[in-house]
Each structure stands twice: as structure tokens, then as C-alpha cells.
Amino acid sequence: MGNWEKSNLERFCVPTTRLCLFPNHVLKSGGVERRSNKLRNVMQADEILLDVEDRMEKAILKLKQNLTGIRTGRANPGLVDSVKVSVYGAATPLKQVATIACPEPNQIVIRPFDASTLKEIEKGIIAADLGYTPNNDGRVVRLNIPPLSTQVRQKMVARVKELCEEAKVAIRNVRRDGNKMAEQSEKSKIFSEDTRDTTKDEIQKLTKKYEDEANELAKNRENDVLEG
């Protein structure tokens, strides 16, 4: 082996108890392996935390969608989010075939992109069983939103609390899954104990963040119901 080749080999290799400084080529203990393990820990921890955060965000998104459908005594385009209209051979969400507006506090006006779909829109509203009678004047469909009685308001508030609790249960289930993944990574020697504990601490912070968000969303919706 020439001097140049020997010199370059020494630059890229470590003593005989280790291999060259490239991924997937480290054997036993030493600085190279520790650095490699640290990198794997960080990447794996990030993957777990990203998965946890993504799933918790989805739980919050579902809660927002469910709360939008809660009656408040005020007109709200979200009240007809569940309506499907049978057009073009498929059940299509109402908002894809019409504009939805609330020109008055107690009225929803639905204006179709294609006037020929008015009848189907009317049928879709009736089929959704929203408790509102559609008024089709040949150009738009109007829904008058009656004020809520005290009894109905109480039921709506109770439903808001149920939806909030369902969201928080979903968030806690995600926490459980994330903690389990962290523990499995530690047992598999992918994680150190410190990395496992740090990951679980971060998961708990995410849990609190999204539970607080769920509580805030529910509180705001309760106020809408009681004041609407």
C-alpha cells in the first residue's frame, strides 16, 4: 500500500476495534457509536412526537367540526355542514354545490351554483333531520333558526361537554400510545433511559396543550349556546 493510500485510510478509519466513520458501519463502544446512537435517538424521538402531535391535532379538528354543528339559537353555516345533496350521481356536501350565508342572526340562506339543484338541496336538508324547515323560493333555500328554549340550551351544553370529553379521551389514548412507543424503543436499545423519559415528558406537555385547547373550545361554545 502506498503512503498516500495509507494516509487517507487512516483519515477515514478508527482503531481496529471500530469501523470507518460511516452510518451502519459502527460495531462496538466508543465515540463513533455514541454519536451514532445519539443521532438515532433524536430522530426516533422526533418521529414519535410528530406522530403524537399529528394525532392530537386531528382530535382537536374533529372536536371543532362537532362543535360547529351544535345549535346555539344563532344562524351559523356550520349548522348545515352535515347536509349531503344527491347531485351528479353522488352524495355531495352542501357547501360544494352552493354558497351558504347568514344575512340575519336567525336565518341561513343557501344559494345553489346551479338552480336546477334546489329541489335536491331541499331534500338533503330534510333528510339530514336538522329540525329546520327549508323554504325554497325558486332561487334560494332559506332556513329560519328558532330561538332555543332553556331546556334545549341545557341539552346543548351537556352535549358540548360530552364532545369535549370524547376529544380529551382521544388525546389521552394518543399519549398512551406515544409513551408505549418510547418504552419499546428503550427496551429495544434504540433509546437510552434519559431519552425515553424526555420523550414522555414532551408527550405530557403536548397532552396538556391539547386538553387545554379542547376545554377552551368547549367553554366558548357553551357561552354561545347560553347567550345565543
Secondary structure, 3 states (H helix, E strand, C coil): CCHHHHHHHHHHCCCCCCCCCCCCCCCCCCHHHHHHHHHHHHHHHHHHHHHHHHHHHHHHHHHHHHHHCCCCCCCCHHHHCCCEEEECCEEEEHHHCEEEEEEECCEEEEEECCHHHHHHHHHHHHHCCCCCCCEECCCCEEEECCCCCHHHHHHHHHHHHHHHHHHHHHHHHHHHHHHHHHHHHHHCCCCCHHHHHHHHHHHHHHHHHHHHHHHHHHHHHHHHHHHC
